[in-house]
Amino acid sequence: MRAAVLTEQGSPLILADVDLAPPGPGEVLVRIAATGVCHSDLSMRDGGLQWPLPAVIGHEAAGEVLDAGEGVRTVSAGDHVVISWIPMCRRCFFCTGGQPHLCSTYRRANGRMDDGATRLTLEGREVTHGFNAATFAERTVVREASLVRIPKDVPLETASLIGCGVLTGVGAALNTARIQPGERVAVIGCGAVGLSVIQGCRLAGASVIIAIDPVEAKREAALSMGATHAVTPEEADAAAKDLTGGVRPDAVFEVVGIPALQRQAFDLVRPGGRAVMVGAAPVTEEVALPTVGFLMFEKRALGCYYGSSDPQRDVPRILELWRGGRLELEALISARRPLEQVNEALDAMADGTTIRTVLIP
């Protein structure tokens, strides 16, 4: 099958014929119908996120079940599914304690299946499953726990965005920050995840939603999806004060993954407010925050991983909101490309010229 393989960080992905073994016990073979290009994929290609190589990367996808291994009970051939890149074990400390997105079993997987092997090989060499999903391919094998079955009338291109960007963004507002009706918020970065944060804040009843982005088209998209105001980064500080009567926002979301912007989020939020770090910064980066903000002003810096989401609970909820016209998904797709153009799609994301590109294998 064709797949996009990362052989060396800092270099383009190569399109190659990769061998895919049949699914083992508890595993499922999925035909990828559509896969979104996420900033985390760009970070993995360029070296900001580390992963065992070579790897087929990609992790935001939807498709059709082709086959299932022994013991699989929740899906069968022909089912349509959203892929979650966190296969939650439901047994570890975090899963049983109400934080399945922090599943410790998943973190130990490191691109391999439960038997320690991969199902991908290239010219006899093992290839790991990037983000334990490997969706930049025509097909993939994932754990049963990585799949959420969805109704067949949901367009798979639309559904593909839910598995990462939408779950992360909407979840950041509803699950991590727990925005309350009437609160005032700001969102730094209006790509697909940032626009999903904005929609989550709107759903939660935020009264002021300030979108911050240097790209005019993204600011316009933010206004169409629920932002009450849209400003450039240079206008952000004045807007944060002027639009809140001088108090500043109750919550500020950083959705880019740049330490300087994480610091900006902390500076913009009001005393007692929440600065929510959603963007995936390179693992080697650090952000310096003033201790006075914690001690004298009770500001809180909240980490947000996967929108603090449980896909088995939240994917159906998101689909119901979409069906009811309360959540926009299709408008997040700004381009569609064939798998062969994966590097062009990643470059467009790096340039900030797209909201979300969907690859069609």
TAHU-V525412 format. One record per residue. N is the residue number from 0. PSI is psi in whole degrees, 0 to 359 (* if undefined). OMEGA is omega in whole degrees, 0 to 359 (none if undefined). D_LAST is the distance of its C-alpha to the last C-alpha in Angstrom with 2 decimals. Layout:
n=[N	N]
psi=[PSI	PSI]
omega=[OMEGA	OMEGA]
d_last=[D_LAST	D_LAST]
This chain:
n=[0	1	2	3	4	5	6	7	8	9	10	11	12	13	14	15	16	17	18	19	20	21	22	23	24	25	26	27	28	29	30	31	32	33	34	35	36	37	38	39	40	41	42	43	44	45	46	47	48	49	50	51	52	53	54	55	56	57	58	59	60	61	62	63	64	65	66	67	68	69	70	71	72	73	74	75	76	77	78	79	80	81	82	83	84	85	86	87	88	89	90	91	92	93	94	95	96	97	98	99	100	101	102	103	104	105	106	107	108	109	110	111	112	113	114	115	116	117	118	119	120	121	122	123	124	125	126	127	128	129	130	131	132	133	134	135	136	137	138	139	140	141	142	143	144	145	146	147	148	149	150	151	152	153	154	155	156	157	158	159	160	161	162	163	164	165	166	167	168	169	170	171	172	173	174	175	176	177	178	179	180	181	182	183	184	185	186	187	188	189	190	191	192	193	194	195	196	197	198	199	200	201	202	203	204	205	206	207	208	209	210	211	212	213	214	215	216	217	218	219	220	221	222	223	224	225	226	227	228	229	230	231	232	233	234	235	236	237	238	239	240	241	242	243	244	245	246	247	248	249	250	251	252	253	254	255	256	257	258	259	260	261	262	263	264	265	266	267	268	269	270	271	272	273	274	275	276	277	278	279	280	281	282	283	284	285	286	287	288	289	290	291	292	293	294	295	296	297	298	299	300	301	302	303	304	305	306	307	308	309	310	311	312	313	314	315	316	317	318	319	320	321	322	323	324	325	326	327	328	329	330	331	332	333	334	335	336	337	338	339	340	341	342	343	344	345	346	347	348	349	350	351	352	353	354	355	356	357	358	359	360]
psi=[159	140	153	118	131	114	336	128	141	357	158	154	151	141	123	161	109	138	136	118	159	159	140	189	132	12	161	137	127	133	123	119	325	144	125	152	111	156	331	328	318	317	323	318	317	356	358	329	135	147	147	129	156	157	145	115	191	139	358	101	165	155	199	134	129	325	157	142	178	136	353	130	333	344	159	170	134	341	147	139	151	137	129	131	3	97	94	128	337	15	335	176	315	319	315	345	11	11	59	338	346	18	123	333	317	317	334	350	314	40	10	159	179	337	5	354	170	166	4	135	150	112	42	355	137	140	130	162	103	131	24	29	312	60	355	65	167	328	162	159	126	167	151	323	347	358	139	118	139	159	148	349	358	122	131	331	316	315	332	328	339	325	339	291	314	317	317	313	308	319	326	320	313	323	314	302	335	56	137	153	135	349	158	132	163	147	118	111	117	48	199	320	316	319	329	324	314	316	322	319	321	315	325	349	21	139	330	126	109	116	132	117	144	346	122	318	325	325	320	319	320	317	325	342	8	349	140	337	150	127	163	164	326	336	356	315	314	319	320	327	312	325	0	19	27	356	326	163	152	329	140	129	128	119	35	316	38	125	321	326	329	319	321	319	317	322	326	332	151	162	133	0	182	125	117	118	101	323	146	99	157	143	340	351	154	156	135	126	139	129	334	330	326	313	310	336	359	34	147	131	116	126	147	112	117	30	24	38	156	105	324	331	316	330	312	323	316	320	323	320	320	315	325	3	15	352	124	127	312	324	347	340	113	347	150	133	155	162	328	339	29	320	323	322	319	321	321	323	317	325	348	21	355	158	301	127	136	128	137	102	*]
omega=[177	177	176	188	172	181	181	180	184	179	178	171	176	175	187	172	184	176	180	181	178	179	175	179	179	183	186	174	184	169	180	177	180	179	180	177	187	179	177	175	177	180	178	178	188	173	180	175	183	178	177	183	0	182	164	184	187	186	184	191	171	182	184	177	178	183	180	179	181	175	180	186	191	178	177	183	180	179	171	188	165	180	172	182	171	178	188	187	180	182	186	181	185	179	181	180	176	177	185	178	177	184	182	177	178	184	179	185	172	175	179	179	188	178	178	180	172	175	184	173	177	182	177	181	179	175	183	180	182	184	181	181	175	187	174	186	177	179	176	172	180	174	176	182	180	189	172	180	181	178	185	178	177	178	185	174	179	183	184	183	186	189	176	190	183	176	181	185	179	179	178	181	188	186	185	182	182	180	181	178	178	179	180	188	172	182	180	180	186	166	184	180	179	177	176	173	180	179	177	178	177	179	181	177	177	184	177	178	183	177	183	180	180	185	185	182	179	176	178	177	179	179	180	184	173	176	177	180	178	186	174	177	181	181	191	184	179	180	181	178	186	185	179	181	179	183	186	187	176	179	175	182	172	189	180	182	177	184	180	179	173	176	178	179	180	180	184	187	182	169	182	183	184	170	189	184	185	184	181	177	175	188	181	184	175	177	179	179	182	182	179	178	177	188	187	187	177	174	180	174	184	170	180	180	178	179	183	190	167	186	181	177	193	178	176	178	180	179	177	176	178	180	181	179	183	181	181	178	185	183	176	181	180	179	173	182	171	181	181	182	182	181	176	178	178	179	178	176	179	180	181	185	180	172	174	172	175	177	178	183	none]
d_last=[10.18	8.17	8.50	10.00	13.65	16.55	19.62	22.13	22.50	23.24	21.09	17.65	14.72	14.20	11.21	12.65	12.90	13.70	15.78	15.29	18.60	19.31	20.05	23.64	26.14	24.96	21.28	18.37	15.27	12.40	9.23	6.87	6.70	6.79	8.09	11.03	12.42	15.86	19.03	19.33	16.29	18.21	21.36	20.03	18.91	22.24	24.48	25.54	24.20	24.88	22.88	23.51	21.69	19.73	16.99	13.29	13.45	11.84	13.58	13.10	10.89	11.47	10.68	12.86	15.31	15.46	18.50	20.98	23.48	27.21	28.61	25.63	27.26	25.36	22.19	21.70	19.36	18.05	18.46	16.13	16.06	15.71	15.35	18.32	18.48	22.21	23.00	26.53	29.09	31.63	34.43	34.94	37.36	34.84	33.13	36.54	37.91	35.63	33.21	30.29	27.97	30.19	29.80	31.38	29.78	26.29	27.61	28.83	25.55	24.34	21.03	22.68	23.23	26.70	28.04	27.43	24.84	21.09	18.81	16.91	18.63	18.27	21.13	23.16	22.85	21.77	18.76	19.03	16.78	16.54	18.20	18.39	14.88	12.46	9.32	7.57	6.31	5.24	8.68	11.55	15.30	17.22	20.77	21.81	23.23	19.85	18.99	20.43	20.42	20.15	21.37	19.19	20.29	18.49	15.40	12.43	11.36	14.98	15.26	12.61	15.18	17.94	17.08	18.31	19.32	21.10	22.66	23.89	25.29	26.88	28.05	29.64	31.84	32.62	32.64	33.43	35.68	36.75	37.49	40.51	41.51	43.24	41.94	41.01	37.91	36.15	32.51	31.81	28.34	26.45	22.76	20.66	22.67	25.93	25.45	24.84	28.06	29.83	28.81	29.97	33.25	33.72	33.21	35.76	38.28	38.53	41.04	40.04	36.48	36.45	33.13	33.38	31.02	31.80	29.22	30.75	27.58	26.75	30.36	30.16	27.07	29.07	31.99	29.97	28.75	32.14	33.57	37.22	37.46	35.22	36.67	35.99	36.47	39.90	40.92	39.74	43.02	45.16	42.85	42.81	46.60	47.28	44.97	46.34	50.03	50.09	48.91	45.25	42.20	42.25	38.75	36.63	32.99	31.55	27.77	27.09	28.16	30.95	34.37	36.30	34.52	35.09	38.73	38.67	37.49	40.41	42.83	41.81	42.19	45.62	48.03	47.00	43.44	40.04	37.81	34.38	32.17	28.53	26.85	25.81	28.19	28.14	29.86	32.74	33.68	36.60	38.00	41.76	43.12	46.81	48.67	50.83	47.87	47.80	51.56	53.08	50.35	48.50	45.10	42.28	39.14	36.50	33.45	30.39	27.72	24.81	27.14	29.48	27.32	27.23	23.89	25.59	28.10	26.33	23.02	25.16	27.47	24.86	23.63	27.28	27.88	24.95	26.32	29.72	28.70	29.66	26.32	23.97	20.24	18.63	20.71	19.17	15.99	17.15	14.12	10.62	8.72	5.88	4.90	8.14	10.07	9.97	13.70	14.60	13.26	15.35	18.23	18.28	18.63	21.39	23.11	23.19	22.03	19.29	19.50	15.93	12.70	9.63	6.20	3.85	0.00]
